């Protein structure tokens, strides 16, 4: 029992923080405005640390490979797995929505149509895989572009041989530093998520039990089924 509590203490504290925050949002909605900044600070710290962590992790994993055959095998396996699970997730989601349809928000189709008319398919593909400025690649809104950029950086560092060794050491060091930073930030996750959920429950509580009840229920149930099956 002690071993279980030790291994899952982080998750248990997260659930406790979310539960306490939700209860505060229900019974004391008047104080959520005062604790909301705690949730915003935590989420902002989380977002700005995850993005460089992903960059360093991908670049480090590619640059540290030494055998060419192993590199090609990993790339093939990674691409195949990535595309396979995208396909499975898409088919599974479409199937769940088809079996349990949810009502749409009024006017949503007009908004989507207006947004899609502003750019053609070529522009959408370009913006999906790449960005126009270096600073934009480290935005959490462009994660796919960040993954591609990190992969290319890691590959270039690997191909540079001895001349690229200092840079490879920098990438490996950056990965360790960002990993430790994320662990430090996650220590305040119960407080941050508790404050975030308190605000969400207090402000969106009536809607959660109204229009959003069925979509949210379908989302969480489908997510749990997908997690255990796939």
N, C-alpha and C positions, 0 to 999 in steps of 0.2 A: 504493500500500500504506500509506504514511504517512497519507494522507487517510482511509482506511478505519479505521485504528487510532485516529485522532483522533476520528472521528465515533462509533465504537462502543466507545471505551475504557471508558465507564461500564458498559455491558452485559458486556464482557469481564471487568472487575474483579468484577462481581457473580457471574458464573459461576465465576470463580476462587475467590472467597470461599466460595460454596456447595460447590464441589468439595472444597476443603481442609477445610471444616468437616465434610462427610460422611466424609471419610477419617479425620479425628480421631475422629469418633464410632465408627468401625469398629475402628480399631487402638488407640485409647487412651480407652475409655469411662470410665475411672476419673477423668479430669480434666474431664469435661464439666460437672460440678457447679460447678466454679470459673469456667468461662467462660460459663455460662448467663446470669448477670446482664447480660452485655454484650448478648446478644440481646434480653433483656427490656427493657433501657433503650432500645435502638434502636426496637423495636416500639412502645413507649409514646410515645416522641417522635414517631414517624411517625403514630400514630393521632391524637394531640392536635393535630398540625399540619395533617393532611389535612382534618379536619372544618371548621375555620374557612376554610381555603383554598377548599373547595367553596362555602361560603356566600358569601364575597366574590367569587368568580369568577362565580357565577350572578347575584348581585345587581348586580354591576358591568356584566355584559354586557347585562342588561335595562335598567338605568337609563341606560346610555350611548347607547341607541338614540334617534334624533331624529325619524325619519319614521314616521308612524302606519302607513302601508301596509307599510313594511319590517318593522315590529314584528309586525303580524298575519301576514305571510308567514313570518317566522321561527318564530313560535309554532306555526303550522300544520305547517310542515316538521318542527320539532322533535318535536311530538306524534306525527305520522305515522311518523317514523323510529323513535321510541322504541317505539311499539306494534308496528310491523312487525318490528323485531328481537327484541322479546320473544316474539312469535308464532313467528318462525323458530327462535329458540333453544329454545323449548319443544318444538316439533315435532321438531327435530333431536335433542334429548336423549331424548325419548320413543322415537323411532325407533332410536337407538343402543342404548338399554337393552332394547328389544324384540328387536333382532337379536342382541344379546350380553347375555343376562340374567345378573345377578349374584345371589348368594345373600344373603338378608337376615340381620340379626343376630337371634338368638332373643329373643323378647319385645319386639321393636321395635314391632310392630303394637299391642300392648297399651298401650305407653307413649304412642304417638301418639293412640290412641283416648281414653285418659284425659285427655290434654292438650286435645284438641278439645272434650270434653264440658264443660270448665270455663267456656267462653264461647261465646256464639252468634255467628252470622255478622255481625250488626250491630256487635257489640263488636270483632270482628276487623277489620272495614273501618275503623271509627273509629281504632283503634290503629295501623292500617297507614298512614293518611294524616295523622294528627294526633297530638299529645301533649297531656297535661293541664297540664304545667308548662313555663315558659320554659327552664329549665335543661336539661330533657330533650331539647329540640329539637337541642341541640348534642352529642348522644350519637351515636356511630357506629352504634348499634343502631337509630337512627331516621333513616336517610339520606333516605328518601323524604319524610318530614315536613320534614326540613331543606331539601330541594330546593324543596318547595312554599313554605315560609316565605321562603326566599331570593328566589324568583320574585316573591312578593307584596311583599316589601320593595323590590326593584328597581323594580317597577311603581309602587309608591307614591312612591318617590323621584323617579321620572321624571315623575309627574303633579303633583308639588309645585312645579314651575317654578323660579323664582328663589329662592323660600324654601327649597327643598330642595337648592340647589346646594352648600352646605357639606357636607351629608350625602353627596351624590354624590362629592364630592372625597374624603371620608373613606373611602367604599367603595372607590374606585379606589386610594387609598393603601394601604388594608388589603390589597387583593389583591396589590399589588406586594411589600409586606412579607412576607406569608405565602408568596408564591412564592419569595422569597429564602431564607426560613427553611427551606422544604422542600429547596431545593438544598443548603443547609448540612448538613442532617441526612442527605441522601443520600450525602454524602461519606464517611460512616462505614458505609454500607450493606454493603460487602463484609465488614467485621468483624462487624457485627450479625447479618447473615444467616448468616455462617459459624458463629457461636456458636449461633444458633438451630437450624440444621441438624445441627450436631454433637450437640446434646442430643436432637433428635428421632430421629436415626439410632441413637444409643446406647440410648435408652429404648424406641423402637418398632421397632427394626431387625428383630427376629424376626417381629413381626406384619406388617411391610411386605412380607416375602417369603412370608408365609403367607396369612391371610384377606384382607388388604387389597391383595394384589398385583394381582388381576384388576380390582377397582374402580378402583384408582389408574391402572393401565395404560389402562383404558377411558376414564377421565377425561382423562388427558393426551393420548392419541391423538385423542379426539373434539375436545378443545380446539384441537389443532394443525390438524385438518382444518377445523373451523369458522372458525378465524382466516384460513386461506388461501383458503377458498371464499367466505366472506361478508365 
